[in-house]
Amino acid sequence: MSPLSSSAQKIQNILTEYGYPYEVVEHTESTRTAQEAADQAGCALGQIVKSLIFRGKASGKPILVLASGPNRVNEKRIGEFAGEAIGKADADFVRAVTGFDIGGVPPIGLTEKMETFIDEDFQQYPSVWAAAGTPNAIFELRTEDLQKMTGGRIVSIK
């Protein structure tokens, strides 16, 4: 197995440091989209964790939504949970608050701590797959650990 890129290795180090037995896998093919990630992982599209960054319209604070692969985020609903209207964040904002580029944002190891909402649809799967710092790196984890790792609130995001 070839060595991980620095961003993927950062996520592997965090997993190890916190005692999680998960292994980051870096593919030669892209895992940037949910469908590409599902194809590489050999899992259902619903098992892919999309790490989506939004921005509070009044506060400017970052908000992380961990959405199941096929699902679209109802921004109005998430805004209600967050206590303010939200909007999509641009690539520069995402990089600044997470330390990662869009397409490789993991649910852990982010530059800033942020309010996190987790798609309730993950509850139907024993495990899920999340990005690991690059558009080619992913890791599988037990669904219940996603909430433990992130401190996120499980909600209906649709």
N, C-alpha and C positions, 0 to 999 in steps of 0.2 A: 504494500500500500504506500502510495507516495505521500510525502509530507503535506500538511494542510497549509493553505495560504495564511497570512498573519491574521486576517479578520476571522476566518473559520477557527483558527487555533485559539483565538481569544475566547470564543464561545466554548470550545472544548475545555479550556482551562477553567472557565466559570463553572461548567457542569461538574468537573472533577473536584474543584474547590468546595462546592456545596454538597458533595457526596452523591451526586446523581450518576447512575451507571450508564448513561447514554453516550453514544458515539457519533460524532459529527462525520458525515460522509460527504466528500467533495467529488462531484461528478464532472466529467469532461463536457457533458451536455448541459444546457441551461435548465435551471429549476426556477427561473424568474417568475413565470406565471403559475397559477395554481394547477392548471392542467399539465404543464411540463413537470412540475414537482410530483404530481400524482403518478405520472407515467414513469418517472425515474424511481419513485418509491415502490411502485407496484401496489398502490392502495386506492381506495375510493377518493374521488374528488372532495367529498365532504370531510375527509380526514386531514386535509391540508389547512394549516393555520396561516391565514393572510394577516400580516402585521400592518395595519393601516393607521397612518398618523393623520389626525385632524387637528384643527386649531380653533380654540375658543374665539368667537368673533369679538367679544367684549374684552376678555382678559388676555388673549393672545397665547394662552397656555396650551401646551401640547396634550393631546388625548390619544391614547392607544386603543384601537379596537382590534381584537383578535377574532377575525371572521372566518367561518367555515368556507372552504373553497368555492362552492357555487353561489354563496349568498352575497347579496348586495346590502350595504348598510343603509338603514333608514336614518338619515342625518337628523331629522326632526326628533325621532325617538331618543337617539343618543344625546342630543342637545338637552332633552328633558332630564335625562339621567345626570348629565354634567352640570345642569343648572344654568346653561346659557346656550345660545345658538352656536353651531359649529360649522366650519367649512373645511374643505380639503386643504391640506398643506402642500406647498410647492416643494420641489426637490431640494432646494437649498435649506429650507426650514427642517425638512426631514433629516438631512445630513447633520445639521447643527444640533438637533435635540436627541438624535439617536446615535450618531457616530457612524452610521451605515448609509449606503445608498439604497434607494427604492429598488425592490426586487431581491434584496438580501437582508432586510431588517428582521432581526430575531426578536423573540418576545422577552429576552433577557439581555443584560449587559449593555443597556442603553446609557447614553451620556447623562440624560436627565431622568429623574424619577417622574413618572406621570400617572395620572388617573387612567386605569385600564378597565376595559369592558370585554368580557369573553362571551362569545356566541354560545347560547344554550344548546345549539344543535350538536356540539361536540360530545355531549353527554351520551349519545347513542353509540359511540365508538370506544373500545377499550384503550386504543392508542391513537395518537395524531402525529403529524409530521410538521415541523416548523423550520423556517429559514435559519441559517447559521452564519450570517455575516457576509455572504457573497451570493450572487445570482446563480451559483452552482452548488452551494452547500446546504444540506438539510440534516435534521436529526429527528429520530422517532422518540417519543416519550409517552408515558402513561397519561391519559387524559386528566386524571385527578392531579397530576403533578403540574400541569399547566397553571392551574389556579394557585397552587402552593408557591411556584416559582415567581409568579408575577404579582400576587396579591390582588388580582383582578376580580371584578364582580361579574358573576354569571347572569346574563340578561338576554332578552330577546332583542336581537339587533335588527330584525327585519321590519 
